[in-house]
Each structure stands twice: as C-alpha cells, then as structure tokens.
Amino acid sequence: MREPTFLILTALASGRKHGYALIAEAAELSGNRVQLKVGTLYAALDRLSDEGLWPRRATR
C-alpha cells in the first residue's frame, strides 16, 4: 500500500470526511510531506472501495 492510500485510510479511521478534510488530514499526518491532489484522493477511494476496504457511499 502506498503512503497516500495509508494516510487516507488513517484519516478515515475516525469516520467519514469530505474530500478537503481528507486532504488536510493527510498533509497533517505526514508533516506536510504528502499533498494529495483531488484526482489522487478519489482514485484511491475508488480503489479502496473496489478492494472492500472502504464502503462506497450510497447515491441518493
């Protein structure tokens, strides 16, 4: 697992968050070494969902 994906999972451990909060928390957790881009974030979330590690949010 790559570091950005690990940081996203770590940020999600306390519950669902919106994209900006995940990006900000990943930066904080990494001491600002990792600056996620929106495309990277959502690609990682899709991958985690496909692997069964994080549930997709139901569409309304």
Secondary structure, DSSP 8 states (H G I E B T S, - for coil): --HHHHHHHHHHTTS---HHHHHHHHHHHTTTS----HHHHHHHHHHHHHTTSS------
